């Protein structure tokens, strides 16, 4: 939940498929003493029955759409919820930098909490460039005293290049306004070094 936007007077509707993320957003709202319409929903089938000045798809959520049918459906959902000349902001992982400098085996997180619990997350990833799929695999180790619990998770992510994403958006009725390297406004995109590929587009 973007509390700074609420503080500036914007009205926000937030949707997320993850119950944990919805609960996190609601906690942030309570802490800030602000209100927003936050619920659980799937962006592939979302229908709020209204349009907005802007749609923001953040946290690399769009990378998790792999199949062409769900990608097209989701871009259609974004367009349906925008006023003409409304702004779309898509926040993706910049896999161009990743492919140039693979970081496929590394500790993502290694933190010890005040109660002594240590959490370490290892990333073990691969890329299939022909299919444009990044396989994100994580082993989470949670150590409590002498007890060690291990958990495994895996997700395929779509690899987007700037040219491919721009083509999709133009075919779907958008014009590209710019490309950013992260979510700071005007931060230029460098395919070699930027952590993010952020598309800023306007609905035609």
C-alpha positions as CSV (number, residue, x, y, z in Angstrom):
1,X,0.0,0.0,0.0
2,X,1.5,3.4,-1.1
3,X,0.8,5.4,2.1
4,X,2.7,8.5,0.7
5,X,0.2,8.7,-2.2
6,X,-2.6,8.6,0.3
7,X,-0.9,11.4,2.3
8,X,-0.9,13.5,-0.9
9,X,-4.6,13.2,-1.2
10,X,-4.9,10.4,-3.8
11,X,-7.8,7.9,-3.5
12,X,-6.4,4.4,-3.8
13,X,-7.9,1.0,-4.5
14,X,-5.5,-1.9,-3.9
15,X,-5.8,-5.5,-4.9
16,X,-3.4,-8.5,-4.3
17,X,-3.8,-12.2,-4.8
18,X,-1.9,-12.9,-1.6
19,X,-3.8,-12.8,1.7
20,X,-0.5,-12.1,3.5
21,X,0.1,-9.0,1.3
22,X,-3.5,-7.7,1.8
23,X,-3.0,-8.1,5.6
24,X,0.3,-6.3,5.4
25,X,-1.3,-3.4,3.5
26,X,-4.1,-3.2,6.1
27,X,-1.6,-3.0,8.9
28,X,0.2,-0.2,7.1
29,X,-3.1,1.6,6.8
30,X,-3.9,1.2,10.4
31,X,-0.5,2.5,11.4
32,X,-0.8,5.5,9.2
33,X,-4.5,6.1,10.3
34,X,-5.6,6.4,6.7
35,X,-8.2,4.6,4.7
36,X,-8.2,2.8,1.3
37,X,-10.1,0.1,-0.4
38,X,-7.8,-3.0,0.0
39,X,-9.0,-6.5,-0.8
40,X,-7.9,-9.8,-2.3
41,X,-8.3,-10.3,-6.1
42,X,-6.6,-11.7,-9.2
43,X,-5.3,-9.1,-11.6
44,X,-5.9,-11.5,-14.5
45,X,-9.7,-11.3,-14.0
46,X,-10.1,-8.1,-12.0
47,X,-13.3,-6.1,-12.7
48,X,-13.9,-3.2,-10.5
49,X,-16.6,-1.6,-12.7
50,X,-14.9,1.8,-12.8
51,X,-11.9,3.5,-14.3
52,X,-8.9,5.4,-12.8
53,X,-6.3,8.0,-13.6
54,X,-3.5,5.5,-13.1
55,X,-2.9,1.8,-12.6
56,X,0.3,0.7,-10.9
57,X,1.4,-2.9,-11.0
58,X,4.4,-3.1,-8.6
59,X,6.7,-5.6,-7.0
60,X,7.5,-7.4,-10.2
61,X,4.0,-9.1,-10.1
62,X,3.8,-8.9,-13.9
63,X,6.8,-11.2,-14.2
64,X,4.8,-14.0,-12.6
65,X,2.5,-14.1,-15.7
66,X,4.1,-16.7,-18.0
67,X,1.4,-17.8,-20.5
68,X,0.6,-15.5,-23.4
69,X,-3.2,-15.8,-22.8
70,X,-2.9,-14.6,-19.2
71,X,-0.5,-11.8,-20.2
72,X,-2.8,-10.5,-22.8
73,X,-5.8,-10.8,-20.5
74,X,-4.0,-8.8,-17.7
75,X,-2.9,-6.0,-20.0
76,X,-6.6,-5.9,-21.2
77,X,-7.7,-5.6,-17.5
78,X,-5.2,-2.7,-17.0
79,X,-6.6,-0.9,-20.1
80,X,-10.2,-1.5,-19.1
81,X,-9.6,0.2,-15.7
82,X,-7.9,3.3,-17.1
83,X,-9.5,6.6,-18.3
84,X,-8.4,7.6,-21.8
85,X,-4.9,9.1,-21.3
86,X,-4.7,7.3,-18.0
87,X,-1.2,6.2,-16.9
88,X,0.1,2.6,-16.5
89,X,3.2,1.9,-14.6
90,X,4.6,-1.7,-14.8
91,X,7.4,-2.6,-12.4
92,X,9.5,-5.6,-13.6
93,X,12.8,-7.3,-12.8
94,X,15.5,-6.2,-15.3
95,X,16.6,-9.6,-16.5
96,X,18.9,-8.1,-19.1
97,X,21.3,-7.2,-16.2
98,X,20.7,-10.6,-14.6
99,X,21.6,-12.5,-17.8
100,X,24.7,-10.5,-18.4
101,X,25.8,-11.1,-14.8
102,X,24.1,-14.2,-13.4
103,X,23.4,-14.3,-9.7
104,X,22.0,-17.8,-9.7
105,X,23.3,-19.2,-6.4
106,X,23.5,-16.8,-3.5
107,X,22.1,-16.0,-0.1
108,X,19.2,-13.6,-0.5
109,X,18.6,-13.0,3.2
110,X,20.6,-13.8,6.3
111,X,19.2,-12.2,9.4
112,X,19.1,-12.9,13.1
113,X,16.1,-11.5,15.0
114,X,16.0,-10.2,18.6
115,X,14.5,-13.5,19.8
116,X,17.5,-15.4,18.4
117,X,15.7,-16.9,15.4
118,X,17.9,-16.9,12.3
119,X,16.4,-16.9,8.8
120,X,18.5,-17.5,5.7
121,X,17.1,-17.6,2.2
122,X,19.2,-19.1,-0.6
123,X,18.4,-18.5,-4.2
124,X,19.1,-21.2,-6.8
125,X,18.0,-19.9,-10.2
126,X,18.2,-20.8,-13.9
127,X,17.2,-19.1,-17.1
128,X,15.8,-20.7,-20.2
129,X,16.4,-17.9,-22.8
130,X,14.7,-19.8,-25.6
131,X,11.4,-19.9,-23.7
132,X,12.2,-16.6,-21.9
133,X,11.6,-18.1,-18.5
134,X,13.5,-17.5,-15.3
135,X,13.1,-20.3,-12.7
136,X,13.3,-18.7,-9.3
137,X,14.0,-21.4,-6.6
138,X,14.4,-20.6,-2.9
139,X,15.5,-22.7,0.1
140,X,14.6,-21.0,3.4
141,X,16.4,-22.1,6.5
142,X,14.9,-21.2,9.8
143,X,17.0,-21.9,12.9
144,X,15.5,-21.8,16.4
145,X,18.0,-22.9,19.0
146,X,19.2,-26.3,17.9
147,X,16.2,-26.9,15.6
148,X,16.6,-26.2,11.8
149,X,13.6,-26.1,9.4
150,X,14.1,-26.1,5.7
151,X,11.4,-25.0,3.1
152,X,11.5,-25.0,-0.7
153,X,9.6,-22.8,-3.1
154,X,9.8,-22.4,-6.8
155,X,8.2,-20.0,-9.4
156,X,8.6,-19.5,-13.1
157,X,9.0,-15.8,-14.1
158,X,8.7,-14.3,-17.5
159,X,11.8,-12.6,-18.9
160,X,10.9,-9.3,-20.5
161,X,13.2,-7.2,-22.6
162,X,12.4,-3.6,-23.1
163,X,11.6,-4.0,-26.8
164,X,9.3,-7.0,-26.3
165,X,7.4,-5.3,-23.5
166,X,7.1,-2.1,-25.5
167,X,5.7,-4.0,-28.5
168,X,3.1,-5.7,-26.2
169,X,1.9,-2.4,-24.8
170,X,1.7,-0.7,-28.1
171,X,-0.3,-3.6,-29.6
172,X,-2.6,-3.4,-26.6
173,X,-3.5,0.3,-27.1
174,X,-0.8,2.1,-25.1
175,X,1.8,4.6,-26.0
176,X,5.2,4.5,-24.2
177,X,6.0,7.6,-22.2
178,X,9.3,6.4,-20.8
179,X,11.5,3.7,-19.2
180,X,12.8,3.9,-15.7
181,X,15.5,1.9,-13.9
182,X,13.6,1.7,-10.6
183,X,10.6,3.4,-9.1
184,X,12.2,6.8,-8.5
185,X,10.7,9.2,-11.0
186,X,12.9,9.9,-13.9
187,X,15.6,7.3,-12.9
188,X,17.0,6.3,-16.3
189,X,17.0,2.7,-17.4
190,X,20.3,1.0,-18.2
191,X,19.9,-2.6,-19.4
192,X,23.4,-3.4,-18.0
193,X,23.0,-2.2,-14.5
194,X,19.4,-1.2,-13.5
195,X,17.7,-3.5,-11.0
196,X,14.3,-2.8,-12.5
197,X,12.6,-2.4,-15.9
198,X,9.8,0.1,-15.3
199,X,7.5,0.9,-18.2
200,X,5.5,4.1,-18.1
201,X,2.7,4.1,-20.7
202,X,-0.5,6.0,-21.5
203,X,-3.7,4.5,-22.6
204,X,-4.6,5.7,-26.1
